Amino acid sequence: MEIASIVAIAKNYGIGKNNELLCHLPQDLKHFKEITSGHTVVMGSNTFYSLPKGALPNRRNIVLFPEEKTFPGCETAHSFPEIMELCKNDDKVFFMGGAMVYRQAMEYVNTLYITWIHHEFEADVFFPEIDLNIWQEVEREDHLDAEPYAFSYVRYVRK
């Protein structure tokens, strides 16, 4: 099973501010949709509430939340072991934020799908630093002339 984090990260490892993305990159949103469609996505409650239309279509949506609560169009899990049990028959599971979910997921994930935005933004949430002693870059697609910001898609696998 591929267990992955998927995220857009600025040069300063920022991933969001005021519960919003740091910038609007239509190409990256399309890329995210292509990679995650037909699979399971896991998110925290703040990420769920930041989605303009709620649960993402054509995906199994799971919200990690410690208490009994329902989120429209989603399943709720209360812990990472519960997520792993719910997803044991899935071929791909994508953690899609927020920062706390990414931090806690690092011990479980075997793949990182990173969109490196070649710009620094003011942020209030950050992705954990990627230790290249643990992660190996296996794929890169640069979009250096992209507007409004240059970016690169990079896939890492755990060594």
N, C-alpha and C positions, 0 to 999 in steps of 0.2 A: 504494500500500500504506500502510495506517496502521501506524505503529510507535509504540507507546505505552508509557509507564510507568504503572502502576496501584499506588496506595499510600494508606495511611491515615497522616496526619501530625498530630502534636500541635502546639499553639501554638508550642512551642520547636523545631519541626522534627524532634523525636524520632520515630523509627519503631519502635524496639524496645529491649528490654533482656534480657540473658541469653538471646539467641536465641529470644525470644518476642515476640508482639505486646504493645503497651503496655496494651491493654484488650480486652475481649470485646464487640464490637458486632454482634449477630446480624443486624441490618438490613444492615450493611456487608458481612458475609460473603455474604449472599444477593445483594446488589448486585454484588459481585465475580464470583460464579458466573454471574449473568445476562449480564454484559458479556463474560466470557472464554470461556464455553462455546462449543465448536465452533471455537475458534481455538488459536493457538500461545501457550504461556506459556514464558518463559525465566527461569531463576533460578540463583543460585549454590548451591553445595553446602550451606551452612549453612541456607539457606531450604528446600532439599529435605528435609534432616534434621529441620527443625522441623515439617514437615507430619505431622499425626497418622496419616494413612493412606498416606503416600507419594505417588506420582504422582497428579495431579488427574484425575479421570475426565472423559471427553468433551472432552478437550483434548490437543493435541500438547504434550508436556512436553520441554523441552530444558534440560539443566543445563550451565552454563558452568563448566568445570574445566580447569586447564592441563595436567593429566597424563592418561594413559590410565587410565580408571576407568569402571566401569559403575554406573548407578543404575537400580534396578528400574522398568520402565515408562517409561523416559526415553531420549532420545538424549543424547549428550554432544558439546558443541562446545568447542573449545580457545581460541577468540578471537572477537572481534566480527565480523571479516570472515567467519569460518566460519559464524557465526550468520546473517549476512545472505545468504550463499550458500545455506545450508540452507532459508531462509525466502523465497527470491526469488519463489516462486509463491504465497505465502500472501497473503490479503487483509488480515489483522490479526495483529500480533505484539505481545504484552504482556510487558514486563519487570516482574517481580513481586518483585524483591529478591534479595539484601540491599543494604545501603548501597553496597558497592563496585560492584555491578552497576548500580545506579541512577546512580552518578557516571559510570561509563564509558559508560553508554547515552545520557547527555544529548546527546551530539553526533549521535546517530542518530535520536532520537525526534522525532516531529512532533506528538504529542498527549500530554497529561498528564491522567489521570483521578485526581483527588485527592479523598480524603475528609478534609476539615479537621475534626479533633476539637477542639472549643472548650474545651480543657482542657490544662494543662501537666503532663507526667509526667516522672519521673526516667527518663532514657534513656541508653543507651550507644552507640546508632547513630542517625544523623541523615540526613535527606534533604538534598540540595544546595539552597541557597536558590534560589527561583524568581524570576528576573529579569524583571520586567514590561515591560522594554524589548524582550525577546525573545518573551515569551509573552502571549497575549491570552485573557482569560476569555471563553468563548462560551456557557457554560451553567452554571446554578447551581440547586441544589435544597436549600433549607434545612430542617433538622429540628431546630429550636431547642428543642422540648419533648421530645426523645428522651431515653430513660433507658438506661444510666446517665449518658451524656454527650451534650450537644447536639453536632450535627455538620452539615456541609454537603458535598454532592457538588458538585465544581466540575470542569468540563472546560476545559482550556486548549489552544489550538493555537499552533504556532510562527508568528510574524508573518512 
